[in-house]
């Protein structure tokens, strides 16, 4: 499958992103930055080992909205720059995906950003141990496992799990990327139908 900017735009145009009710925890945005290298890739971060929560986990660049942000897209671009040093303008946004609640009930909006040139991020905050690129073609070709989470409202909620560049992609990041593959690239993962199914 050939990953292109136009393919993503067409995929997103087929439906409107789902929105969720606001919670007392606030709002956050994450950036799904796709760089148009020879092999289009998504920029990911690895959380530092010293953190109290999410230590060592893979995440998309992002965070809570701040007072200076005009909107969620501004927040996504700002967090991307602060965490990885990559400067992307809001004009490079292709749109948003479905909102999703985080473990701590933040209402998270994923924003898809496109760079016509390859990008190379670096860790710019103490909370970030590493910034790396995961090829979308590799992600689609990698075997995906499904594991049950017991940290959401419904026990046995399925989470996709990949291994890329020596890192495990799982949890909220896995769910957001699965949503992107489905609606941005028309490549649904096919989640297990039954919560007790074994793969």
N, C-alpha and C positions, 0 to 999 in steps of 0.2 A: 504494500500500500504506500502511495506517495503522499507524504505530509506536506501540504502547502497552506499558505495564508488563505487563499480563496476557498479551499476545502473546509477550513475551520469556519470561515464566515458563513458559508452555505449551510453547514451543520447547525450553527447557532441560530440561523434564521428560521429554522423549521419549527421552533417553539419558543415560548417566553419562559425565562427562568422563574422557578418557584420562589416565592418569598415567604418568610416566617414571621410570626408575631415577635415583637420586641420583648426582651426580658430585662430584668433589673440588673443583669450582669453587664449590659452594654453591647456595643457593636465592634466587630473587627473585620479586617479585610486581608486577603492573601493574594499574592501575585503568582500567576502561572505564566512565567516568562518563557516563550518559545523563541529560540534564536535560529535564524535561517542560515545555518552552516550547511555544509554538504550533507550532514546528517542532523536534521532538526532535533534539538534537545531542550529539555526543561531544566531550569535552574533550581536546585534544592540545597537546603542547609542541614547541617548536623548540629544539634544542640550540645552545648558544653557539658562535660561530665560532672561539673560541680553544682549544677542546678538542682534545686529541691524537687522540682517536677519536670518531667519530660527529658531528663538527662540522657544524652546520647541518642535521642530520637531524631529521625529525619522529618523535616518540616518544609513547607513552602515559606518563602520570605513573607512576613506579614506581622500584624499586631493590632492592638486596639486603636480605635479612632481617637485622634487628639483634637483639641479645640481649634487648631490652625487648619485642619483639613476641611476643604470645601465639601467633600463628600467621600464615599467609600473608595472611589477610584484614586483620589488624591492620597488617601491613607495607604493604599497598596503601593503606589509609586514611591511615596516617602519611605515606607518601611523597606522596600526593595533597595533603595539607595543607602539607607542607614545600615542595613545588615550585610549587604554584599558589595557596596560601592558602585553598583550598576545604575546609571542614570537613564531612565526611560520616561518619556513625556506621556501625558494622558491621551494625546493624539494617536499613540500607538496601541491603544486598547481596541480589542476586537469585540468586547462585550463581557457580560457576567454569566456565571453559572448559577445553579440552584443554591440558595442559602442553606446553611447547615448549622446545627448547634454544636458547640464544642463540649468537651467533658465538663467544663465549668459554666456551661449555659450561655457563653457568648454567642451572639448571632453573627456568623461568619459569612462574608460574601467573597467568593473567589472571582478574581478579575483576570481575564486572559490578555496578555500583552505580547506583542510580536516585534522582534528586532530583525531587520533585513540583513544585519551583519552578525557574525559570531560574537558572543560576549564571554568574558572571563571574570567571574566574581571572586572576591576575596573576603575573608572574615573581617568585618569591620566593628564588631561588638564582642564584648567578653562572653556574652551568652551564646555566641556562635563559634563552634570549633572548626568547622570546615564548610566550604561552599563547593559544590560539584555539579557536573552536568550529567543528566541521564538521557540517553538517546530515546526518542519516542519509538523508533523502529525496534530498538532493543526491548523496550518496555512491552511492546505488543508481542514480541517473539518470546519473551521470558515466560516460563511456566508460572502461573499465578496460583497461589494456594488461598484457601478461605479458612479463616479461623474465627471462632466465636468470641465476641467481646462480652464481658459481664460488667461493663461500666456504663451501660446505657439504660434507658428506661425499660427496654424489653430484653430480658435475659436471652442470651444466645444470638445476639445481633451479629450478622456475618460481616467480617472485615477482610478485604483482599490484602494479600501480602506478596511483595516481590523482593528480590535481592538484586541490587544494582550497584556497581562500583564498590563492592564490599560492604554496602550498607543495606539495612532492611527498611523497606518502605511499607508502612502499615498505619493503622489508626485513622485519624482524621485526614491526614495527607493521602492515605490510600483511597479513602472514600471519595475525596475531591478529585483525585486523578482518574478514578473509575468513572465519575460523572463526566469528566472532560473527554475521556475516550469514547464514551457513549454518545454524547450530544455534540461534541466538537469534531469527532472523527468518524462517527457512526460505527463504532467498534465496541458494542456492549460486551461486558465480561461474562454474563450469564451466571448470576449469583445462585447458590443452591436454593431450591424451593422450600425445603423442609429444615427447620432449625436444628434438628438432630441428625441431619445427613452427615456422612463421613466422606471426606475426599482423600 
